[in-house]
Amino acid sequence: MNVQTKKYQLIEWITSIQDTRLINKLVKIAEETDWWDNISDAEKTSIDQGIRDLEEGRYVNHSEARKHYEKYL
């Protein structure tokens, strides 16, 4: 199912909603700001560093990390 089809299904579902509480929740979600605007500068810096690390090849794949941390799981 493509994105357009999913959008149309959501529109159909939303237009059939009778529950005011649910409608208000959906409106609130639609009005929320981008999550990036709600995180701290330290979190933004950490995310940016992680992206740079990935771009520069400084990462460990999942299976290697799992082997290393398996004893703690």
C-alpha positions in Angstrom: 0.0 0.0 0.0 1.5 3.3 -1.0 1.5 6.5 1.0 -1.2 8.2 -0.9 -3.6 5.3 -0.3 -2.8 5.4 3.4 -3.5 9.2 3.5 -6.9 8.7 1.9 -7.7 5.9 4.4 -6.8 8.3 7.2 -9.0 11.0 5.8 -11.9 8.6 5.5 -11.4 7.5 9.1 -11.0 11.0 10.5 -14.2 12.2 8.8 -16.1 9.3 10.4 -14.9 10.1 14.0 -17.7 11.1 16.4 -15.7 11.2 19.6 -14.8 14.8 20.5 -12.0 13.7 22.8 -10.3 11.8 20.0 -10.7 14.7 17.6 -9.2 17.1 20.1 -6.2 14.7 20.6 -5.7 14.6 16.8 -5.8 18.4 16.6 -3.3 18.6 19.3 -1.0 16.2 17.5 -1.3 18.2 14.3 -0.5 21.5 16.1 2.6 20.2 18.0 5.9 21.6 17.0 8.8 19.6 15.6 10.3 17.3 18.3 13.7 18.9 17.4 12.5 22.1 18.9 11.6 20.4 22.2 15.0 18.8 23.0 17.9 20.3 24.8 21.0 21.7 23.1 23.0 18.8 24.6 20.7 16.3 23.0 21.0 18.1 19.6 24.8 18.2 19.9 24.8 14.4 20.7 22.6 13.6 17.7 24.7 15.8 15.4 27.9 14.0 16.7 26.3 10.6 16.1 25.5 11.6 12.5 29.1 12.8 12.0 30.4 9.6 13.4 28.2 7.6 11.0 29.3 9.7 8.0 33.0 9.2 8.9 32.6 5.5 9.4 33.0 5.5 13.2 30.4 2.9 14.2 30.0 -0.7 15.1 27.3 -2.9 13.5 24.6 -4.5 15.5 26.1 -8.0 15.7 29.4 -6.7 16.9 27.8 -4.6 19.6 25.6 -7.5 20.6 28.7 -9.7 21.1 30.4 -7.0 23.2 27.3 -6.3 25.4 25.8 -9.8 25.5 27.1 -10.5 29.0 25.1 -7.5 30.2 21.8 -8.5 28.6 
